[in-house]
Amino acid sequence: MQQQYYSLDQVAELLGLHVRTVRGYVRDGRLKAAQVGRRYRVTRADLEEFTGTPPAGLPSAGTPHAEASVVVQVDGVGPQAAMRLSNTVVASAGSRGDGGGRLRVESVYDEERATLKIIVLGGLADTAEVLRIVDTLVEDPR
């Protein structure tokens, strides 16, 4: 059986804590962690022992789980249109999250190239819905 490891950032996100708080737990010995190079890793078993139960957001062993990582590039878009598109997509993503997992959307605009990149990370259903929204906005940019 393969062991699962989490970074302190991932542990903080799963537990809804600040990463400094998690580092303090490791430093105090309350949360077991192994140092790999300059970074710490926490095993799933140690995280479950720390919380007393599997944390929300972690799939249980043997449960299939799928996530998507997508980068959408929109070319030929001006700064105002890029901001409008980004704000709409990020706001719509903020109202999601009911499709089975966390959803994260970020955007980067390159004014020199007039290119907007939208990065979507999350569950398949929520990611698909965000992509539909992007498609609709790009097709009809009003």
Secondary structure, 3 states (H helix, E strand, C coil): CCCCEEEHHHHHHHHCCCHHHHHHHHHHCCCCCEEECCEEEEEHHHHHHHHCCCCCCCCCCCCCCCEEEEEEEEECCCHHHHHHHHHHHHHHHHCCCCCCCCEEEEEEEECCCCEEEEEEEEEHHHHHHHHHHHHHHHHCCC
